[in-house]
Amino acid sequence: MRRCVVLALVVAAASGCNKPAPLSHNLNVENKVTMRTVSLYFESPDLLLAAERRSLPLPENPAGALDLVLRELIKGSANAAVPSLFPSDTAVRGAYLLPDGTAFVDLGGPTLTEGWTTGSHQELMAVYSVVQTVTANFPEVKRVRMLVNGEPAETLGGHISLRRAFTPVPSVVAR
Amino acid sequence: MKRLAPLLIVTVAVASMLFGQAPNQAILRTPAGDRVITIAKDAGQTLFAADEAMAGLGGSVSPDGTGFRATLNNVVAVFGPESRFAVVRDELIEMPSPPALVDGRPYVPWQFFQGFLGKAADQEVSWDPIGRVLQVRPAQHTVVGLQLSVANIQGISKVVATLSGPADYSIIKEQGAYTVRFKTPIKAPFTEQAYDDPYISKVKFSGNDLRLELKGPDIGADAYKLENPIRVVLDFRRVAAGSVPLPTVTGSRAVDAPGIRTIVLDPGHGGKEVGAIGRNGLLEKDATLILARRLADSLEAKLRTRVILTRTDDTVVPLDQRTAIANQYKADLFLSVHMNAAVVKGAHGSETYFLSLEASDELARKAAEVENASAKGNPPQSSDLKLILWDLAQQEYLNESSRFAQAVQEEMNRATGVQNRGVKQAPFKVLVGATMPAALVEVAFITNPDEEAKLKSDNFQKLMVDALTTAIERYKIDYETRIGVIRPPPATPPAPAAAANSNKRTGT
């Protein structure tokens, strides 16, 4: 439903959705889309996360904007020389924000589903690229929990525990 | 009332046909009777008025910030209009769509009740969209078979309950007895049996309870769960009044003396979990096993230590089982051996990690909450208690783990001449729950072709093994000096004891 509403506004098609009026009273906020510059975090040659600025049309409601920003992150850097931290077939299945400031990021795709063969450093940077991107762009997000295919997973690739929420770690981010 | 229910459904259905509009009511059918609740439709999804349904179930719903909290039997579920997930303690209930707000009241998909009632009341929920009946009934569990073994090994009485299928359980500790209370019906192998064991006097099955009667009040247990097959394990040993495990008094074996006597080495990955892959095909799981085996031989030869490997061949060992093995053997030190990977070209050198956890205050507060709930007669869900205590386990050793990691990193840097990448902290799954100083070393970057080639060479492997042996020896001397065990390193290394070699095996 939300995707339909957002899409309708982006293409400025007023009659894009023929579904009955939604129940949420927050819809007026959710509907409003503006251009916003966000910071996406990728790994720099000095093995730290560095921000790349990108302008996107985003709903003003953070809950609606979360998954769109994460999809941009997973697409990778605009600079071909900056490598992707996640497997190329990674999908953002959704991102949700709880009232207490916990964002749930639900990832999927064949590699993460079948078993990602990676090492600690890459896995750690991948996890914190998500945590840093979400918390840097959405001040209402205090912590991030990551899911795989909608479910709590042990790890993404056998190293970093996803059992608890992540808070940003400044030491992995370039100053 | 039961006779009225079909009539009501027919009435609603007829009303629906007559007036041609979607009826906004459904039946909530519980063992206590039927009740009409309000429903709504959003994007093809039927949503139920949470407050009406929870009231019908004997619970309640109240606002909580911008979200809501549902309460039933003192169990709380937090949910909000923006999220498809409700949170019950630390577990998630997934719904096909987020709750919606109608006139400020939350409406939820029926899967919310399915998840919440399963956790809070052991009830099953189903939704019949034709008859418009939300049915709530006691959960029908399939009976789980149970086999029990009791054995005393190296001063520890190990009770293993092997289950034929998954079952939630909680462990209740009383004076002189432990009870494992299963939430799923179990098929007991016997009703009562006496044991000729130093700590266990009798085992009784009653209902879904497995009761272990002990031979004294000063016997305590570590409990943990293993997979494939599913096993609930309790290790009983004599404990002091403050519940601090004491060394068993079965002789003067070195492993019982204070100090670093038993070291568990954990070769990362294994089996189908290959870990990182080098550009020229070297697999992390193979490189870690080769190095860990050589390190085990080196430690046994140069230090007076028993060394146990979490795997000795190319097999899958679950991450929590690796720490469980270290805990099971009462290891004094745990080192997980890995090879690193990076997408950035040119990444090189060693890294050493120890565990990072949430702020200790918050963990302590959570543990206290659980204990308080328990004291008030509301036993917590076992998984919740386990999670918190598991996390606290390594917390106690973080200072030592940091010292150990520092020694490892310094020796690796000295050996390779690589810039100091420093000791780091990260929430490594394999370090969570270790009840001893624990670290994880990333020996080299397997994704760097130069380091990949080195990892295959005998010289480089020896260099790394020597560096790690020195690091462990340094930490051992440092630790034993600090705790007052005067045991300077022998001038000439003693020959490895035959017993030590025989102990070098996996814990399974």
Boltz contact constraints between the chains, C-beta under 6 A:
constraints:
  - contact:
      token1: [A, 1]
      token2: [B, 43]
      max_distance: 6.0
  - contact:
      token1: [A, 23]
      token2: [B, 42]
      max_distance: 6.0
  - contact:
      token1: [A, 23]
      token2: [B, 100]
      max_distance: 6.0
  - contact:
      token1: [A, 23]
      token2: [B, 102]
      max_distance: 6.0
  - contact:
      token1: [A, 24]
      token2: [B, 100]
      max_distance: 6.0
  - contact:
      token1: [A, 24]
      token2: [B, 101]
      max_distance: 6.0
  - contact:
      token1: [A, 25]
      token2: [B, 101]
      max_distance: 6.0
  - contact:
      token1: [A, 43]
      token2: [B, 344]
      max_distance: 6.0
  - contact:
      token1: [A, 45]
      token2: [B, 344]
      max_distance: 6.0
  - contact:
      token1: [A, 47]
      token2: [B, 344]
      max_distance: 6.0
  - contact:
      token1: [A, 47]
      token2: [B, 347]
      max_distance: 6.0
  - contact:
      token1: [A, 63]
      token2: [B, 82]
      max_distance: 6.0
  - contact:
      token1: [A, 83]
      token2: [B, 343]
      max_distance: 6.0
  - contact:
      token1: [A, 85]
      token2: [B, 343]
      max_distance: 6.0
  - contact:
      token1: [A, 96]
      token2: [B, 83]
      max_distance: 6.0
  - contact:
      token1: [A, 96]
      token2: [B, 84]
      max_distance: 6.0
  - contact:
      token1: [A, 97]
      token2: [B, 82]
      max_distance: 6.0
  - contact:
      token1: [A, 98]
      token2: [B, 80]
      max_distance: 6.0
  - contact:
      token1: [A, 98]
      token2: [B, 83]
      max_distance: 6.0
  - contact:
      token1: [A, 99]
      token2: [B, 65]
      max_distance: 6.0
  - contact:
      token1: [A, 99]
      token2: [B, 66]
      max_distance: 6.0
  - contact:
      token1: [A, 99]
      token2: [B, 67]
      max_distance: 6.0
  - contact:
      token1: [A, 99]
      token2: [B, 80]
      max_distance: 6.0
  - contact:
      token1: [A, 104]
      token2: [B, 85]
      max_distance: 6.0
  - contact:
      token1: [A, 117]
      token2: [B, 274]
      max_distance: 6.0
  - contact:
      token1: [A, 117]
      token2: [B, 277]
      max_distance: 6.0
  - contact:
      token1: [A, 118]
      token2: [B, 276]
      max_distance: 6.0
  - contact:
      token1: [A, 118]
      token2: [B, 341]
      max_distance: 6.0
  - contact:
      token1: [A, 119]
      token2: [B, 276]
      max_distance: 6.0
  - contact:
      token1: [A, 119]
      token2: [B, 340]
      max_distance: 6.0
  - contact:
      token1: [A, 119]
      token2: [B, 341]
      max_distance: 6.0
  - contact:
      token1: [A, 120]
      token2: [B, 338]
      max_distance: 6.0
  - contact:
      token1: [A, 120]
      token2: [B, 340]
      max_distance: 6.0
  - contact:
      token1: [A, 120]
      token2: [B, 442]
      max_distance: 6.0
  - contact:
      token1: [A, 121]
      token2: [B, 340]
      max_distance: 6.0
  - contact:
      token1: [A, 121]
      token2: [B, 342]
      max_distance: 6.0
  - contact:
      token1: [A, 122]
      token2: [B, 341]
      max_distance: 6.0
  - contact:
      token1: [A, 122]
      token2: [B, 342]
      max_distance: 6.0
  - contact:
      token1: [A, 122]
      token2: [B, 343]
      max_distance: 6.0
  - contact:
      token1: [A, 124]
      token2: [B, 426]
      max_distance: 6.0
  - contact:
      token1: [A, 150]
      token2: [B, 94]
      max_distance: 6.0
  - contact:
      token1: [A, 154]
      token2: [B, 429]
      max_distance: 6.0
  - contact:
      token1: [A, 155]
      token2: [B, 429]
      max_distance: 6.0
  - contact:
      token1: [A, 158]
      token2: [B, 273]
      max_distance: 6.0
  - contact:
      token1: [A, 159]
      token2: [B, 428]
      max_distance: 6.0
  - contact:
      token1: [A, 160]
      token2: [B, 427]
      max_distance: 6.0
  - contact:
      token1: [A, 161]
      token2: [B, 427]
      max_distance: 6.0
  - contact:
      token1: [A, 161]
      token2: [B, 429]
      max_distance: 6.0
  - contact:
      token1: [A, 161]
      token2: [B, 432]
      max_distance: 6.0
